[in-house]
Amino acid sequence: MKSKLLLSHLLAHSNETFFHKPHTWHMEKNKEFASMDNLFIETEYMVIEDEASEKEVINWWNTITKDDHEGIVIKSEMFIEKSKGKLIQPAIKVRGRKYLHIIYGMDYLEQENLNRLKKRKVGKKQKLALREFALGIEGIQRFVNGESIERVNEYMNVFLELFPWNRTQSIQDYKRNSHWEIGCLALDLLLSV
């Protein structure tokens, strides 16, 4: 089976980043790439502009999640948004019920479980997502500004410190692992698009 790419953002090219572009621009670029080569898959998206379009998105979500789709991602208009001078979370996943059954169990819709889930504190998770986002932006900007690959990969190191996939491994063990090399290669490829 041939691999395909599903793009959600065009981050940078040559000596320019595209963080200042609205999400609709990124989605149109995705459509453009998909029309040029079947390596790329066009990403479906909708824009919420008012209550009517919000209802359309909710209906779309209901339809696709009934068909075993994992869910959708809600994003603000711009790639980087701030509120009161602080960076806001760039996206939030809205999962479908079938996916949530896998994560929270078959009985997650029972009132007792819903009450427990609603009381969960998500502040740490949101802060971690914002750090990951900021690290990615800084790493890409360093690359585009022509800094050394070592300076760019400093951000990969920090990312791995924040998000070790296997918490029983030390970061040194992880760096010796092929996943470290793949992660660095993926970052390098991502930045060179």
C-alpha positions in Angstrom: 0.0 0.0 0.0 1.4 3.4 -1.0 1.6 6.0 1.8 -0.2 9.3 1.5 0.1 12.6 3.3 -2.8 14.5 4.9 -1.7 18.0 5.4 -3.3 20.4 7.9 -0.7 23.2 7.7 2.0 24.5 5.4 4.5 25.6 8.0 7.4 27.0 6.0 9.1 27.1 2.7 12.6 28.3 1.9 13.1 31.4 4.1 9.5 32.1 5.0 7.0 30.8 7.6 3.3 30.8 7.2 2.2 31.2 10.8 0.6 34.6 9.9 -1.8 33.0 7.4 -5.4 32.1 8.3 -6.4 28.4 8.5 -8.5 28.7 5.4 -5.3 29.6 3.5 -3.6 26.4 4.8 -6.6 24.3 3.8 -6.6 25.8 0.3 -2.9 25.0 -0.1 -3.7 21.5 1.0 -6.4 21.3 -1.7 -3.8 22.7 -4.2 -1.2 20.0 -3.3 -3.9 17.2 -3.5 -4.8 18.4 -7.0 -1.1 18.3 -8.1 -0.2 14.8 -6.8 -2.0 11.8 -5.4 0.6 11.6 -2.7 -1.5 14.2 -0.9 -5.1 13.7 0.5 -7.4 16.7 0.5 -8.6 17.6 4.0 -12.3 18.2 4.4 -13.0 21.3 6.4 -15.8 23.7 7.2 -15.8 27.3 8.5 -18.0 28.5 11.3 -19.2 32.0 10.7 -22.5 32.2 12.4 -25.1 30.0 14.2 -26.3 28.4 10.9 -22.8 27.3 9.9 -22.2 26.1 13.4 -25.2 23.8 13.1 -23.9 22.6 9.8 -20.6 21.6 11.4 -22.4 19.8 14.3 -24.5 17.9 11.7 -21.3 17.1 9.7 -19.6 15.8 12.9 -22.6 13.7 13.8 -22.6 12.2 10.3 -18.9 11.4 10.1 -18.6 10.0 13.6 -21.5 7.6 13.0 -19.4 6.3 10.1 -16.5 5.5 12.5 -14.6 8.7 11.8 -12.5 9.6 14.8 -13.8 13.2 15.1 -12.9 16.7 14.0 -10.5 19.4 15.0 -11.8 22.9 15.8 -9.3 25.7 15.1 -9.4 29.4 15.5 -9.3 31.6 12.4 -5.5 32.3 12.5 -2.7 29.8 13.0 -1.4 31.7 16.0 -4.0 33.4 18.3 -3.6 35.3 21.5 -6.1 36.5 24.1 -5.1 39.1 26.6 -1.5 38.8 25.4 -1.3 35.0 26.0 -1.1 32.3 23.4 -4.3 30.3 23.2 -4.6 26.6 22.3 -4.4 26.4 18.5 -6.8 23.5 18.2 -9.1 21.2 20.1 -10.1 17.7 19.1 -13.8 16.9 19.2 -14.0 13.1 19.3 -16.9 10.9 18.3 -18.7 8.5 20.7 -17.1 5.4 19.3 -13.7 6.8 19.8 -14.5 7.9 23.3 -15.8 4.4 24.2 -12.3 3.2 23.4 -10.6 5.8 25.6 -13.1 6.0 28.5 -14.8 2.7 28.4 -18.2 1.4 27.2 -20.0 3.0 30.2 -18.6 6.5 29.9 -22.1 7.9 29.0 -23.5 6.8 32.3 -24.3 9.9 34.4 -21.9 9.0 37.2 -19.0 8.7 34.7 -20.0 11.8 32.8 -20.0 13.8 36.0 -16.6 12.5 36.9 -15.2 13.3 33.4 -16.7 16.8 33.5 -14.8 17.5 36.8 -11.5 16.6 35.3 -8.9 19.3 35.4 -7.4 19.8 32.0 -5.1 22.8 32.7 -1.9 20.7 32.7 -2.8 19.1 29.4 -3.6 22.5 27.9 -0.3 24.0 29.2 1.6 21.1 27.7 -0.1 21.5 24.3 0.8 25.2 24.3 4.4 24.4 25.2 4.6 21.9 22.4 3.1 24.4 20.0 5.5 27.2 21.0 8.5 24.8 20.8 7.5 23.8 17.3 7.1 27.4 16.1 10.5 28.3 17.6 12.2 25.3 16.0 10.7 26.1 12.6 11.6 29.8 12.9 15.2 28.9 13.8 15.4 26.6 10.7 14.0 29.2 8.4 16.4 31.8 9.8 19.3 29.6 8.7 20.4 28.5 12.2 22.4 25.3 12.5 20.6 22.0 12.7 21.9 21.6 16.2 20.1 24.8 17.2 16.9 23.6 15.5 17.2 20.2 17.1 17.5 21.7 20.6 13.8 22.1 20.3 13.4 18.4 19.5 15.3 17.6 22.7 13.0 19.8 24.8 10.0 18.3 23.1 11.2 14.8 23.9 11.8 15.9 27.5 8.3 17.1 27.8 6.7 14.2 25.9 8.6 11.0 26.3 6.5 8.3 24.7 7.8 5.6 27.0 8.1 7.1 30.5 10.2 4.2 31.7 13.0 5.1 29.3 15.4 7.9 30.0 15.9 10.6 27.3 19.4 9.2 26.7 18.0 5.7 26.0 15.4 7.3 23.8 18.0 9.2 21.8 19.8 5.9 21.1 16.5 4.5 19.9 15.7 4.6 16.2 12.6 6.6 17.1 14.8 9.5 18.1 16.5 9.5 14.6 13.1 9.2 12.9 11.8 12.1 15.0 14.7 14.3 14.1 14.5 13.3 10.4 10.7 14.0 10.5 11.4 17.4 11.9 14.1 18.1 9.3 11.8 17.0 6.5 8.9 19.0 7.8 11.0 22.1 8.0 12.5 21.6 4.5 9.1 21.4 2.8 
